[in-house]
Amino acid sequence: MKPRDQLTDLAHLWGARPATDTDWDFAIWSPDRDSLDLMLNGVTHPMTRDADGVFRARLPARAGDSYGYMLDGQPVPDPASRRQAGGVHDLSMLTRPPQAPSPWVGRDWPEAVICEIHIGTFTDAGTFQAAAEKLGDLAAVGINTVEVMPIVQFGGNHGWGYDGVLPNAVHPAYGTPQDFANFVAVAHDLGISVILDVVYNHFGPDGAYIHALTPAFFDHGRSTPWGPAVDFTQDPVRTFFFQNAAMWVNDFGVDGFRFDAVHQLVDPSPEPFFHALTGGLRAMDAGRPLHLIAEDERNLTTDRDAGRIDAQWNDDFHHAVHCLLTGESEGYYRNYAADPMADLTGALAEGQVEQGQPRVGASRGAPSGHLPASAFVNANQTHDQIGNRALGDRLITLAGVEAMRIAHALLLTAPYVPMLFQGEEIGSRTPFPFFCDFTGDLADAVRNGRKAEFADFDGFKGDLPDPLAEATRDMARPYAHPPEDAGDWSRLTARLLGWRATQVMPLVRSGGAQPARVRTTGTSSAVASWGYNGGHLYVAFHFDRLPDTPHLWPDTDARLTVGAPDKPFGFCTWTTPA
């Protein structure tokens, strides 16, 4: 099958869709079953099984009708449901696609300035509509892309979204499918691209009836850290996710995806699932660029080299900055605690730190210095790195305001694609602890698991926030409790991103990128430069201790400074013509 066909000419194997003005087609792949009944508006109907194990039915129906499949005498929701009548254990509801999105030309990837947001805590209301009204504040400081944490339906009312079980249905606490389409439209009107975080490597633990309806969907000889592994070698499984990706692009207007834990998308096929998926997205005629980002802990470059994705989350940069500013060395920080300054300069020079060379722990990765700066999404804070701490504390509370101002300036003016976490642009100190809304034994398992996870950490001896409490969710709203210096931080962010737009991006667009040069000038200071056809970009910075050579800062009006060369924390960036 040609890549273009994989996402645009999909056989109907999953879900319900209109067939005529009065009839709807229903389909589900369930090859382990000999028979299956559909319930529509309380009436059961036998479905017809084809030779490939796909059950089908065509019945008179209309949008808003409830339906499901009979499992052990009880109706359960459609795994491909596009909208639920209630929670994940309730029946599905027939729904038509939202109103077609307005045309939008998108933006070039290297220009992206990202803010990662969680719809449920981005505003007090926690809805798509309220989030849309908040986007103007991000645009005002120069943010032009939002990366939306998963919005698909999961068990309970509130959570991070990575435990979704109905990948085609938006979480109802956030609003309707049309509400999300409207959110995307508002973003586009503001010049903001929308990247959607999707989880294709597992299903959540509450309400995933696909396990019982279609056992063949899973590779029973393999598991992930979050549950049974998906069997991507089978075409109907691929179609399930191809259909999902095409839906977000065509029906909602999203501008791309952040693919969660790509290292768990294991597929020994000649054309692995992830290659087929990204190839199909690349071949789509969306009328705008589609930006594809991977989270991949292997630190490999093959997908970026082949053009399958635009960039990967670069945890190496984050870990180096974090260890340099906090001195922490536990968990995944162990590999970066030995010499964080060397790791930071390495990340500035070549993107990744771990490139297959011997390290304190097991080596990983591949050389990355040949990749363009836009192949790395750098961040000082993400939902992962904040939320996976015991108390969900942000780096600014650990390292202090002055150090964080320098880290903020470095992130936003280097040519790599920068990503902020919601509230970071105003210097928020609001934590982002882990929270969810399970009940019964599953809730107890989450509580006990969190306690065990942090029991042996030297830096944590207190009580964990209850991950099941609404109050834990509520404390994660950064704009509900802005810091006193929020205005100063907003102005700093706007100044840095203004410099990026007017000074850095013209150089990047001029082409001819040369290898970066980074020179350490002190125990926690360095000067870095990036050359292009149009000239050179320079960045000099020092944390805590003064550099050995403060005279490196040029005496020119064509520069931007934070702090000063003769103070404990300082930053300067400038450009020179070719």
N, C-alpha and C positions, 0 to 999 in steps of 0.2 A: 504494500500500500504506500502510495506517495505521501510524503510528510504533510502536504497541504490537505489531503483527504482525511488524515487521521483526526483532525479536529473540526473539519467542516462538513464531512459527509459520513457521519456516524450512523451505524445501524441502531435501530431503536431496541436496546436491550434492557433499559432501566427507566423506571419512572412512569409518570402519566403525562400525556400531552394531548392537546386538541387534535382531533382527526377531521372533523367537519364542524359546522355551526352547532350541531347538537350532540355529536358523539366524541368520546375520548378513548384513546388507546392506552392500555396499561401493559407494562412488561417488566419482568424480573428474571434474571438468570439464576436458576437454582437446579443445577444438573444432578444433585444428589436425590432429588425428589421425583416421585412418579406422578404426583398430583398436587395441586395447590388451588385453593379457593380465594377469590377476592371478595371482600365485603365493601359494598358501596351503599352509603346511606342506610346501614343496618340490614341490608339484604345481601346474602352470599350468592356468588356466581362462580361456577367452575371455570377454570382457565384452561387453555389449550397449550400443550407442551409440544415444542418442535424438537427436531432431532438433535439440536445443540443444547438442549436443556433450558431454553427460554420459554417461560410461560407468558401467554398473551391473552388479552380480552379487549373487545371493543364494545362499549356500552354507552347508552344515552346518559349524559351527565352535564353539569355546568359548574363553573367556578364557584367555590365555596362549599361544594359537597364534600363530605368526609368519606375516607376510604382507608383500607388497610388489607393486610394478608392474614389468613387464618393460620395460627400456629398453636398446635395442641388444643384446639377448640376455642382459642381466644384471638381476637383481632389485634394485630401489632402494626406499627407504622411502616411505611415504605422506606427502605434505606435510602432511596433516591428522592424522598419527599422534598418539595420546594417550599412547603409551608405546613406547619402543624396547627391542629385545632387547639392545642395546649402545649404540654411539656413533651419530653422525649418518649414517654410511655403512652401518650395519647394517640389518637388516629391522625393520619395525614389529611390534608385539605387541598383539593384541587385549586390551582391558582395559575393564572396566566402570567407571562413575563411582564415586568414593569414597563412603563412607557419608554419607548426607545430614547437612548441618550442623544443629546445634541452633539453635532460634530465638534471635534476639538483636535487640534494638530499636535498636541503634546509638546514635549521638550527633549532636547538632547541629553543623554545620560550624564556625560561629564559635568554638566551644570547643576546636577541634583544637589540640593541641600535638604536632608531628610529630618523629619521629626517622627519618631515612633510614638504612636498613640494607642491607648486602650479605650475603646468606646465607653465602657462602663464606668471609668473613672476620669475620663478627659473632662467631663463636666459634672456638676452636682446631679443633674437629671439622669445622666448615663444613657442617653439616647442618640440615635443618628441625627435627629433634628437639632438637638442642643449642640452636638458636636459640629454640625454644619455652621451654626451661628458663631462658633468659637474660632473657626478657621481663619477669619479675617485678622485675628491677633497674630497668628503665625505668619501670615503673608506680610504683615506690617513690619516685621523685623527681618524679612528676607528669606524665610523658609519657603521653598517652592515644591516640596514633595512631602507627603505623609505616608508612612508605612503603618498600616492598620493591623494591629494584632488580630488573631482569628475571630471572626464574627459568626461562625456557623454554630448551629444549636448544640448545646451540651446539657448534661444533667444538672438540674437546679436552676437557680435564678442568676447567680453571679459566679464568676470565675475568670481565669486568665484566657480561656478559649482553646487551649491545646488539648482538651479532652472532648473535642467535638465528636458527635456520633452521626450527625445528619449533614453531610458536607454541602448539600445543595440548599439548605434552609438557613436563613439568617436567624440569629438568636432573638426570640420574640421580646425579651426584656429591652432590647435596643430599638425595636420598631419593626416595621413591615419591610418586605422586599422593596416596595416603592420608596420607602424612607431612605434606604441605603442608596438606591439609584439617585434620589434627590441630593443626598450628601455628596456623591461623586460629581453631580452637575454643579453644585455650589463650589466645590473645590476647583473644578475646571474654570468656572467663571472668574475665580480669583487667581488663575494661572498656576494652580497647584496640581501636580500629578498625584495619583492615588495608587500606591502599591499595596496589595493585599497579601497578608501572611496566610499561607495555606499549609495544612498538615496532611500529607499523603502517606505517611509511614506507619500510622496506627490509628485505631479508633479508641475513644475514651471508654472508661469502665462502667458507665451508667447509661443504659438505653441503646446499646449497639446490637439491635436485633439481627443485623446482617450476619452475625456469627451463627445463629440458629437457622435463619432462612437460607443462607448460602454458605455452608461450611467450606466449599471448594474455593471461596474467595481468599483463603488463608493458607500459608505454607506451614503445615503443622509440625514440620521438622525444625522450625526456626522461630525465635521470639525476639522482640525488641525490649529495651528497658521499660517500655510502657505497655507491653501486651503482645498478643500474637502478631506475627509478621504477615504482611500482605504478600500474596503470590502474584507478582507482576509478570510472570511468564505467560499468563493466560490472557487472550485477547479481550474477553468480556470484562476482566478486571481493569485492563488498560482503558477500555472504553468508558468505564465508570468515571475515571479521573479525567480522561480527555474531555468528556462531556462537561464535567465540572469546570475545568479551566476555560473552555469555550463559553460557557454560560456567563462567567464573571466578566469576560472581555466583551462579548456581544450584547448581553442583556443589561449589564450594569455600567459598562464603560470604564472598567478599571484599566490602569496603564501598565500593569505588570504584577509580578508575584515575588514574594520572598518565600522560598521553599524551605520548610523546616526539616532539619536533620537529614540532609540528602544522603549522608553516609549510611542511613538505614534503608534506603531504596535499593535493596540488593536484588539484582536480576542477572542471571547468567546467560540470558538470551543473546543471540548475535547482535541484535539491536536492543540494548537495555532500555527499560521503560523510561528512564529520565532522559535519555538521548532522543527517544521518539517523542516524548512530551515537549521538550524544548524545541525540537525540530519542527513540530507541528505549530507551535506558537510563533516561531520565527517566520513560518510560511504564511501565516494568516494575513489577510488584507484588512487590518484593523483601522486604517486611515490615520494611524498615529504610531509612534515608536512604542513597542512593548519592552519594558525593562524587566530583566530576569535576574534575581539575586538568590544565591544559595547560602544556607548555613551548612557547612561541611567541615567537621572536625579533623579530617585527614590532611588538610592544608595542601591538597594537590592542585595543580594548575591546568589539568587536561581539559576540563570543561570550558575554562576561560580561553585557553589556547585555541580550541576548536570553534569558539564563538557561540557555544550553546547558551552561555549565560554572560551577563555583563560584568558581574562582580560577585564576590563572596564577603560575608561578614568577616572582618579581620580581628579576631579575638586577640591575636598577638599584640597589636597596638594597645588595646585596652589593658591587657595584663601588664604590659611594661609600664604604662603610665600609673596604673593602680599600685603596683609594687614599689615604684619609685616614690610615690607620694605617701604611702601608708606603711611600708616596711613589712606588709603581711607576707606570709610564706606557706600558709596551709592550703590543702586541697590542690586545685589546679593552678594556684599561684606558685607552687613549689618550683616549677621549672623556670620561673621568671624572677625569683628572688635573689639569685646569686649575683647578678649584675644587671639590674633593671635599666640603668642608664645606657649600657651597651646595647641592650635589647631595644630600647626606644630609638637610639640612633640607627640601629639596623632596620627597624620598621620604617623610619623616615627615608632610608636609602633604598630599600628593596621591597617594601611592602610587608612581607611576612618575616617573622623572626625564625621560626622553626622551618627549616628548608631541607631536612634530612640529615643534618649534621649531628654529631654526638651532643647530647645535652644532659642535664642532671637526671631527668627521667628518660623514658623510652623516646627514641627519636621518631619524628614523623615529618611529612611534608616533602616538598620538592622545590628546587630553585625558582624564585619568583621575580628576580630583578628585571627580567625582560618584559614583564607585563606593564601596561600603562597604569598611571595612578588611579584611573577610573575603575580599575579592576578590583579595588579594595574599598569596602565600606568601613571606615574607621569610626570609633565611638569611644567616648570616655565613660559612658553609662548606657546600659540597655536594660530591658525588662529582666533578662537572664541574670546579669551580673549584680543588679540591685535586688531583685526578688528572690534569688537563691541564697541570699544572706539570711541569717536567723531573724534579724529585725527589719530587713528590707531597707537598710540605711544607704543613703546616697553617698557618693564619693566626697561631696562638698562637706558633709558632716564629719568625715574621717580625716580629710586632708586640710581643711580650713579654706576660708574664702579666698585669700590672696593666692595660694597655690592653685586653686581651681580656676581663678581668672586667667592665669598663664596657660594652664592646660586647655581651657576654653579657646583662647586665642590661637594656640598651636593647632588645635583640631580644625577650626573654621577657616584658617588661612593657608594651610598646606594644600597641595593640589589633589590629594585623595578625596573621595566622596565622604563628606562628614555626615554623621547621624547623631542627633540629639534625642534624649528621651523626654517625653512630655514634662514640661515645667522647667527643664534645664535651661531654657532660654531666659527664664526670669530668676535663675539661681535658686530654684526650689530646694528646700530641705525636707520636703514631705517624703516619707518612706514609701516604698512600694513592696509591701510584704506579700507572701504567697497567700491566696485566698481561694476558696471554692465553696460549693453549696451542696455537698452530698449529705446523705442521711444514713442512719443505722450503722451496720458493720463497716461500710465503706468510709463513713465519716470517722469512725474510731481508728481505722487503719491509717487514714491520712494524718490524724493527730499524732498517733504513736510513731509513725514513720518520720514525721518532722522532728519530733523530740529525739529520736535515735540518731538522725542525721547530724545533729549539732551537739550531741552529748559530749564528744571528746574534743571539741574546738576550744583551744586555750583562750581565745578572745571572747567566748560567750559562756556565761555562767548563770544567766537569768532565766526568766520565763519567756516562752515564745508567745507571740500574739496567736490567739486561737484562729487557725486558718478557716474554720467554718463559720465564724461570727461575721455578721454584716458590718459590725464596727471595724473589723480589720479591713474590709473593702473600703469603707468610708474614709479611713485614715490615709488611703492611697490617692486621694484626689488633690493634685498639686495646686490647683487654682482656687480651691476652697480656703486654703490657708497660705496665701502668698507671703513671702518674706518681706521684711520692712524695706529691704534694698531691691525689691523687684523692679522698680523703675530704673535704677542704675544698671541692673543686669540687662534689662530690655534694651536700653540705649547702647550698652557694650555689644550685645549680640547684633544689633542693627548696624553699628559701626564696623564690626568685623565682617559681616556679610556684605555690607556696602563695598568694602575694600575688595572682598573676594569677587564681587560682580564686576567691578570697574577695573581692577588691576590684575587679578589672578586669571580670571576666565579669558580675557583677551589673549594672554600669553598661551594658555592651553589651546585655544582655538587656532593660534598661529601655526601649530604643528611642529614637527621636527624635535620632539622631546628627546633630550639627552639624558644619560644616566645621572641620577642624583648624586650630589656630593655632600657628605656630612662630616663635620670635624668637631670632635669634643674639645671644649675650651675650659673645662673645669670638672669637678666631681659631679655636678648636676647641671651642666650647661653645655650648649652646642650651638653651632651655626650650620644651617643647611641651605643648599641652593639647588634649583632646578632650572635647566636651560631649555629654551625653545627658540624657534625661528625669530620670534618677536623680541627676545631678550631673556633676562634672567629674573627669577624670583628668589629672594633671600629671606630666611627666617633665623633670628638669633633669640635664644631664650636661656633663662637660668631659674632654677628652683632652689629656694632656701639660701644656698651659699652663692657668693659672688663669683662670676667667672674670672679666669686668670687674665683675660684680655677684654675688658669692657669697652676699650676704644674701637672695637669692631663695629659698633653701632654708628651708622653714617650720620653726619650733620647735614640733613637735607629735609626739605618740606615734603618730599615724595616718600613718605614713610608713615607707618602706623605703629604706635607704641602703646603698651600696657605696662604700667610700672615704670621703672627707670633702671639704667645700667648700674647705678651706685646704691640700689636698694636691694633688700633680700630677694625680691621676686621681680623679674623683668622680662619683657618680650618686645621685640621689634621686628617688623617685616618691611621690606622695601623691594623695589624693582629697578632694573637698569635696562636700557635699550640694547638691541643687538649690536 
